[in-house]
Amino acid sequence: MHSLLRSTPVRTAFLVAITATATTAVVLSTDIAAQTTTPAPVSAQAPQMVTGLPDFTHLVDQVGPAVVNVEADIGGGPSDQPAMDDDEEMPEFFKRFFGPGGMPMPQMPPGGGGRDRGVSMGTGFIISSDGYVLTNHHVVDGADEVTVRLSDRREYKAKVVGSDEQSDVALLKIAATNLPSLRVGDSRSLRPGQWVVAIGSPFGLDHSVTAGIVSAVGRSNPYANQQYVPFIQTDVAINRGNSGGPLLDTRGQVVGINSQIFSNSGGYMGVSFAIPIDVAMNAVDQLKSKGRVSRGLLGIGLEGIDTDQARALGLPDTRGALVREVQPGSGAAKAGVQRLDVIRAFNGTPIEDASSLPPLVGALPPGAKTTLTIMREGKARDVTVVLGELAAAEPRSIPTSATPVPTYRNPLGIVGEDVDGAARRRLGLENNEGVMIARIEGLAARRAGLQQGDIILAVGRNSVGSVAQLDRELSALRAGDTAMLLVQRGGTSRYIAVSPRPAAETQ
């Protein structure tokens, strides 16, 4: 990266030289051609489609005070990152982003990674003068304490009113009044090519302003568990720390919450994603009223349609969502939906592909009556389905214990908890392996990326099935040694290297 940056001036000069030479050649060619050929007339009727460039200074002056910095003390708690294999095996993927020291990738962290010092930093914005603040779920997930800092440098401890992983929305409340707030716009009216502005704290640089255009709307995310969010894609420069900040239209209205980037380097590459504000406000209303978000459920498994499938199913094109399974007892099953049905419309809205249906379903409450237009054996028919309720995601916090959690007895500062038989079956643990991490008090273990709720299967080649075994294996470590811990998280296991630190660094 540094070599690329250093070479930029030379490369730029080279390109300018080429451009200048090419221009001269074109002029000469035109002069010669003019002697023998009459150039085609330029149409005087062609309209000017773009005039000038926008000036965002007034917009930023007006809305800037409502943008806040959010700092979450994560401690040794669970991360919002889903476990994945080594990112070197993946070409490009969506990445969540945090502030300095945060984990930028949804993966098992390599040695030296993780949320250093247990702090996640992001952005938020005030949506009402009485202190309600919106940010991302992944910024505050697992936080023991959340601090909101206003643009005038005032700081408040925030209460997490509610948080929804599916939409990646969190609602905070601070004890303050007469606050500046953002106006909510209409994300449904956004169109590709429209100017948008982001304000946030990339890398801790508070109130940084970037601008760009809407690249696309209704994008799906294949790498995160957010099938119910039709993302807004932009080319606005977004980096770690922008997470949770507002995406604004030229009227200064918030139309989205900046949430993700698409990158193979961890930094901005011209593709950024925001949660539509209408999706976010739907979550806000439910979080305020009942502390959680409920969504409708059809009870079917879907996939896209290729040309061969369309031909076999007697379809005129590949539009729609192919039903590959129907859950017994679901609303779809009761309505008679079958495998190999193709859903072409939902409540009259055309379904272009499989990813466009879940956001429409998830936006409706359980119990809502809906109409599916399906193709079966080449014939269209309408089916009425009463939606069920999407089950809430299981909390990733560790099971509560009736006995006090013990202090650690090993040089890594890992507090383990024995896993009972039922939990072993649920977690798919075999051969009596597995000790759950109840708490992390060692800085080295945090730096290595270990998290509360992780399951330690082995130390080196030796399996561990109890806290006593774990402490016994780790007690042999000395300063300078490295422990290879086989860790399971989210159904995936891998070795993480951890080196003990001097006692002064254990906290």
C-alpha positions in Angstrom: 0.0 0.0 0.0 2.8 2.5 0.9 4.7 1.7 -2.2 1.5 2.3 -4.2 1.0 5.7 -2.5 4.6 6.7 -3.1 4.4 5.9 -6.8 1.2 7.9 -7.3 2.9 11.3 -8.3 5.1 9.6 -10.8 2.2 7.6 -12.3 0.0 10.7 -12.4 2.7 12.7 -14.3 3.1 9.8 -16.7 -0.6 9.7 -17.4 -0.8 13.5 -17.8 2.1 13.3 -20.3 0.3 10.6 -22.3 -3.0 12.5 -22.2 -1.3 15.7 -23.4 0.4 13.8 -26.3 -2.8 12.1 -27.2 -4.7 15.4 -27.3 -2.1 17.0 -29.5 -2.4 14.1 -31.9 -6.2 14.4 -32.1 -6.0 18.1 -32.8 -3.5 17.6 -35.6 -5.7 14.8 -37.0 -8.8 17.1 -36.9 -7.0 19.9 -38.7 -6.0 17.6 -41.5 -9.4 16.1 -41.7 -11.0 19.5 -41.8 -9.4 20.1 -45.2 -11.3 17.3 -46.8 -14.3 16.5 -44.5 -17.1 18.6 -43.0 -17.6 17.6 -39.3 -21.0 16.4 -38.2 -23.1 19.1 -36.6 -23.5 19.1 -32.9 -27.2 18.9 -31.8 -28.3 22.2 -30.2 -31.3 20.3 -28.6 -29.2 18.0 -26.3 -30.2 19.0 -22.7 -27.6 19.7 -20.0 -28.0 16.8 -17.6 -25.5 17.8 -14.9 -24.8 21.4 -13.9 -22.0 22.3 -11.4 -21.1 20.5 -8.2 -22.9 20.7 -4.9 -21.6 22.7 -1.9 -22.3 20.8 1.3 -21.0 23.4 3.8 -24.5 24.7 4.8 -25.8 21.2 5.2 -22.9 20.2 7.4 -23.3 23.3 9.6 -26.9 22.5 10.1 -26.8 18.8 10.8 -23.3 18.3 12.3 -24.3 19.1 15.9 -26.7 16.1 15.9 -24.0 13.6 15.0 -22.3 12.0 18.0 -19.4 9.7 18.9 -20.3 6.4 20.5 -17.8 4.5 22.6 -18.6 1.0 24.0 -16.7 -0.7 26.7 -16.8 -4.3 25.5 -14.6 -5.8 28.2 -14.1 -9.4 27.4 -17.6 -9.8 26.1 -18.9 -11.6 23.0 -18.2 -10.1 19.6 -20.9 -9.4 17.0 -18.6 -10.9 14.4 -19.7 -14.3 13.0 -17.0 -16.9 12.9 -15.5 -17.5 9.5 -12.5 -19.3 8.1 -9.2 -17.4 7.5 -10.0 -14.3 5.4 -7.1 -15.1 3.1 -9.2 -17.9 1.6 -12.0 -15.4 0.7 -11.5 -12.9 -2.2 -13.7 -10.1 -1.0 -16.5 -9.8 1.5 -18.6 -7.4 3.6 -16.8 -6.1 6.6 -18.1 -4.5 9.8 -15.9 -1.7 11.0 -15.0 -0.4 14.5 -12.9 2.3 15.9 -9.2 2.2 16.7 -8.2 -1.2 17.9 -11.4 -2.7 16.7 -11.8 -5.9 14.7 -12.5 -4.9 11.1 -13.4 -8.4 9.7 -16.1 -10.9 10.4 -13.8 -13.7 11.2 -11.8 -15.6 13.9 -9.1 -13.1 14.8 -5.5 -13.9 14.2 -2.9 -13.5 16.9 -2.6 -9.9 18.0 -6.0 -9.0 16.7 -9.3 -8.6 18.5 -10.8 -5.6 20.3 -7.8 -4.2 22.1 -8.6 -2.9 25.6 -12.2 -4.0 25.0 -13.3 -0.7 23.4 -15.4 -0.4 20.3 -15.8 3.1 18.8 -18.4 4.2 16.3 -20.8 7.0 15.4 -24.4 7.7 16.1 -26.9 10.5 15.6 -29.7 12.1 17.7 -33.2 11.4 16.4 -35.2 13.3 19.0 -34.4 16.3 21.3 -35.1 14.3 24.4 -32.0 12.2 23.9 -32.7 9.1 21.7 -29.7 8.1 19.6 -29.4 5.7 16.8 -26.3 3.6 16.0 -25.4 0.1 14.8 -26.1 -3.0 16.8 -22.5 -4.2 16.2 -21.0 -1.1 17.8 -22.6 -1.7 21.2 -23.2 -5.5 21.1 -22.0 -7.0 24.4 -21.0 -3.7 25.9 -20.8 -3.3 29.6 -21.0 0.5 29.3 -21.7 2.9 26.5 -20.6 6.6 26.3 -22.0 9.2 24.0 -20.0 12.3 23.2 -21.7 15.3 21.7 -20.2 17.7 19.2 -19.8 20.3 22.0 -17.7 17.7 23.9 -20.3 16.9 26.5 -20.3 13.2 27.5 -23.2 11.0 28.7 -23.5 7.4 29.8 -26.1 5.9 27.5 -28.7 3.3 28.2 -29.2 0.7 25.5 -33.0 0.8 25.1 -32.8 -2.1 22.6 -30.7 -3.6 19.9 -31.6 -5.7 16.8 -29.0 -7.9 15.2 -31.0 -8.6 12.0 -31.2 -5.0 11.0 -28.0 -4.0 12.8 -29.8 -1.2 14.6 -29.4 -0.1 18.2 -31.4 2.5 20.1 -29.7 4.5 22.9 -31.0 7.0 25.4 -29.0 9.7 27.2 -30.3 11.9 30.0 -30.3 15.2 28.1 -32.9 17.6 26.7 -33.2 20.3 24.0 -30.7 18.5 21.8 -30.3 19.0 18.1 -31.7 16.2 16.1 -31.8 15.0 12.5 -34.9 14.9 10.3 -35.9 11.5 9.0 -36.1 11.3 5.2 -37.6 8.7 2.9 -35.1 6.1 1.8 -37.7 4.5 -0.4 -37.4 7.4 -2.9 -33.7 7.1 -3.3 -32.4 6.6 -6.8 -29.0 5.6 -8.2 -27.0 8.7 -9.0 -28.4 10.8 -6.2 -25.9 12.8 -4.1 -25.5 11.7 -0.4 -23.3 12.7 2.5 -21.9 10.8 5.4 -20.6 12.3 8.7 -18.8 10.1 11.2 -15.6 9.3 13.1 -13.4 7.2 10.8 -10.3 6.0 12.8 -11.5 8.3 15.7 -11.4 11.5 13.6 -14.6 13.0 14.8 -17.1 14.7 12.5 -15.3 13.8 9.2 -17.5 14.6 6.2 -17.5 12.5 3.0 -19.8 12.7 0.0 -20.7 10.6 -3.0 -23.6 9.1 -4.9 -26.1 6.3 -4.4 -24.7 3.4 -6.5 -27.7 1.1 -6.1 -30.6 0.3 -3.8 -32.0 -2.9 -2.5 -28.7 -4.7 -2.3 -28.6 -8.0 -0.4 -25.7 -9.1 1.9 -24.5 -12.6 1.3 -22.0 -12.7 4.1 -23.9 -11.3 7.1 -27.1 -12.5 8.8 -29.1 -9.6 7.5 -31.3 -11.0 4.7 -34.1 -8.6 5.9 -32.2 -5.4 5.0 -32.3 -4.0 1.4 -29.0 -2.1 1.7 -28.3 1.2 0.1 -25.0 1.0 -1.8 -22.9 4.2 -2.2 -19.4 5.2 -3.2 -19.2 7.5 -0.1 -15.8 7.0 1.6 -16.6 4.9 4.7 -14.0 3.4 7.1 -13.8 2.0 10.6 -15.4 4.3 13.0 -18.1 5.6 10.6 -20.2 2.7 11.7 -23.6 3.9 12.9 -23.3 7.4 11.4 -25.9 9.0 9.2 -26.2 8.9 5.5 -27.9 12.2 4.4 -29.6 13.5 1.3 -29.0 17.0 0.0 -31.9 18.3 2.2 -30.0 17.3 5.3 -32.4 14.4 6.0 -31.1 11.1 7.2 -31.8 8.4 4.7 -29.6 5.6 6.0 -27.2 4.3 8.7 -23.7 3.6 7.5 -23.1 0.0 8.4 -20.7 -2.0 6.2 -18.0 -1.8 3.5 -17.1 -4.3 0.8 -13.3 -4.7 1.0 -10.5 -7.2 0.7 -8.1 -4.9 2.6 -10.1 -3.7 5.6 -10.4 -0.2 4.2 -12.5 1.8 1.8 -12.6 0.6 -1.7 -15.4 2.5 -3.2 -18.3 0.3 -2.1 -20.1 1.2 1.1 -23.5 0.1 2.4 -26.1 1.7 4.6 -29.3 0.5 6.3 -32.3 2.3 4.9 -33.8 4.7 7.5 -37.3 3.3 7.0 -36.0 -0.1 8.0 -34.2 1.4 11.0 -37.2 3.5 12.2 -39.4 0.4 12.0 -37.0 -1.2 14.4 -36.9 1.9 16.6 -40.7 1.9 17.0 -40.7 -1.7 18.2 -37.6 -1.3 20.4 -39.3 1.6 22.1 -42.6 -0.2 22.6 -41.5 -3.7 23.5 -37.7 -3.8 23.7 -37.3 -6.2 20.7 -38.1 -6.4 17.0 -40.5 -9.1 15.7 -40.8 -10.0 12.0 -43.1 -11.9 9.8 -42.1 -15.4 8.6 -43.4 -17.3 5.5 -41.6 -20.5 6.5 -39.9 -21.4 3.2 -36.4 -21.8 1.9 -35.6 -19.9 -1.3 -33.0 -19.9 -4.1 -32.4 -18.1 -7.3 -33.4 -19.3 -10.7 -31.0 -19.9 -13.6 -31.8 -20.3 -17.3 -31.9 -24.1 -17.2 -34.3 -24.1 -14.2 -36.5 -21.6 -15.8 -36.8 -23.7 -19.0 -37.5 -26.8 -17.0 -40.2 -25.0 -14.9 -41.9 -23.5 -18.0 -41.0 -19.9 -17.0 -40.6 -17.1 -19.6 -37.6 -15.7 -17.7 -35.5 -16.1 -14.6 -37.4 -13.6 -12.4 -38.7 -14.8 -9.1 -37.7 -16.9 -6.1 -37.7 -20.7 -6.3 -39.1 -22.6 -3.2 -36.7 -25.3 -2.3 -38.4 -26.3 1.0 -41.5 -25.6 3.1 -41.4 -25.8 6.9 -44.1 -28.1 8.2 -46.8 -26.1 10.1 -45.7 -22.8 8.7 -48.0 -20.2 7.2 -46.8 -21.2 3.7 -47.4 -24.9 4.4 -50.9 -24.2 5.6 -51.6 -22.1 2.5 -50.5 -24.9 0.2 -47.2 -23.6 -1.0 -45.1 -26.4 -2.4 -41.5 -27.1 -3.5 -40.7 -25.9 -7.0 -43.2 -23.2 -6.7 -41.8 -19.9 -8.0 -42.8 -16.7 -6.2 -43.2 -13.9 -8.8 -44.8 -11.3 -6.6 -45.5 -10.5 -2.9 -48.6 -8.3 -2.2 -48.4 -7.1 -5.8 -44.7 -6.2 -5.7 -42.7 -8.0 -8.3 -40.0 -10.4 -7.0 -36.9 -10.1 -9.2 -34.7 -12.7 -7.4 -34.6 -14.7 -4.1 -32.9 -11.9 -2.1 -35.7 -9.3 -2.8 -38.4 -11.3 -1.0 -37.1 -11.5 2.7 -37.0 -7.7 3.2 -40.7 -7.4 2.2 -41.7 -10.2 4.5 -39.6 -9.1 7.4 -41.1 -5.6 7.2 -44.6 -7.0 8.1 -45.7 -8.1 11.6 -46.5 -11.7 12.5 -50.2 -12.4 11.8 -50.3 -10.2 8.7 -52.3 -11.6 5.7 -50.2 -11.6 2.5 -50.7 -12.6 -1.1 -48.1 -14.6 -3.0 -48.3 -14.8 -6.8 -46.7 -18.1 -7.7 -46.0 -20.0 -10.9 -46.7 -23.7 -10.7 -46.5 -26.0 -13.7 -46.4 -23.0 -16.0 -49.6 -21.4 -14.5 -49.9 -18.3 -12.3 -52.0 -18.4 -9.2 -52.5 -16.2 -6.0 -52.1 -17.8 -2.6 -53.0 -16.1 0.7 -50.5 -16.7 3.5 -50.8 -15.7 7.2 -47.3 -14.8 8.4 -45.8 -16.6 11.4 -43.1 -15.0 13.6 -39.4 -15.1 12.9 -37.7 -16.6 16.0 -35.4 -14.2 17.8 -31.7 -15.0 17.5 -30.3 -16.9 20.5 -28.3 -14.6 22.8 -24.6 -15.2 22.5 -24.0 -14.5 26.2 -22.9 -17.4 28.3 -25.5 -19.3 30.3 -26.1 -18.0 33.8 -24.8 -20.1 36.7 -26.3 -20.4 40.1 -22.8 -20.5 41.6 -20.4 -17.6 41.6 -18.0 -17.5 38.7 -14.5 -18.3 40.0 -11.5 -16.2 39.5 -8.8 -17.4 37.1 -6.0 -19.7 38.1 -3.8 -19.5 35.0 -1.3 -17.0 33.5 -3.6 -16.0 30.6 -6.3 -14.7 32.9 -9.0 -16.9 31.4 -11.9 -17.6 33.6 -13.5 -20.9 32.5 -16.9 -22.5 33.1 -17.7 -26.1 32.8 -20.3 -27.1 30.2 -23.1 -29.4 31.2 -24.4 -32.3 29.1 -27.3 -30.4 27.6 -25.1 -27.5 26.5 -22.6 -30.0 25.1 -25.3 -31.5 22.9 -26.5 -28.1 21.8 -23.0 -26.9 20.9 -22.1 -30.2 19.2 -19.2 -31.0 21.5 -17.8 -34.5 21.5 -15.4 -36.6 23.5 -16.0 -34.6 26.6 -14.1 -31.7 25.1 -14.8 -28.1 25.8 -14.6 -25.4 28.4 -16.5 -22.2 28.0 -14.8 -18.8 28.6 -16.9 -17.1 31.2 -14.7 -14.0 31.5 -11.3 -12.7 30.3 -9.1 -10.8 32.8 -5.8 -11.1 30.9 -4.8 -8.5 28.4 -2.9 -11.0 26.3 -5.9 -13.2 25.8 -8.0 -10.2 24.8 -5.4 -9.0 22.3 -5.3 -12.5 20.8 -9.0 -12.2 20.1 -10.5 -14.6 22.7 -14.0 -13.7 23.7 -16.5 -14.5 26.3 -18.6 -17.5 25.2 -15.8 -19.1 23.2 -15.3 -22.8 23.7 -11.7 -24.0 24.3 -11.4 -27.5 23.1 -7.7 -28.1 23.6 -4.4 -26.6 24.7 -1.9 -27.7 22.0 -2.6 -31.4 21.4 -4.2 -32.0 24.8 -8.0 -31.9 25.0 -9.6 -30.1 27.9 -13.0 -30.9 29.2 -13.1 -29.1 32.6 -12.0 -25.8 34.1 -9.5 -27.8 36.3 -8.0 -29.4 33.2 -7.7 -26.0 31.4 -6.0 -24.4 34.4 -3.7 -27.3 34.7 -2.6 -27.2 31.1 -2.1 -23.4 31.1 -0.3 -23.3 34.5 2.8 -24.7 32.9 3.2 -21.6 30.7 6.0 -19.2 31.4 6.7 -15.7 30.1 7.9 -16.1 26.5 5.9 -19.3 25.9 3.1 -19.4 23.4 -0.1 -21.4 24.0 -1.9 -22.8 21.0 -5.6 -22.9 22.0 -8.1 -24.8 19.8 -11.1 -22.5 20.0 -14.7 -23.1 18.8 -16.9 -20.2 17.9 -20.1 -20.2 15.9 -19.6 -23.8 14.8 -16.1 -23.2 13.5 -12.9 -24.1 15.3 -9.3 -22.9 14.8 -6.1 -22.5 16.7 -5.3 -19.2 18.3 -1.8 -18.4 19.6 -1.6 -16.6 23.0 1.5 -15.6 24.8 1.4 -14.8 28.6 2.2 -11.2 29.5 4.0 -10.0 32.6 1.8 -9.7 35.7 1.7 -5.9 35.3 -0.1 -6.2 32.0 -2.8 -8.5 33.3 -6.0 -6.7 34.2 
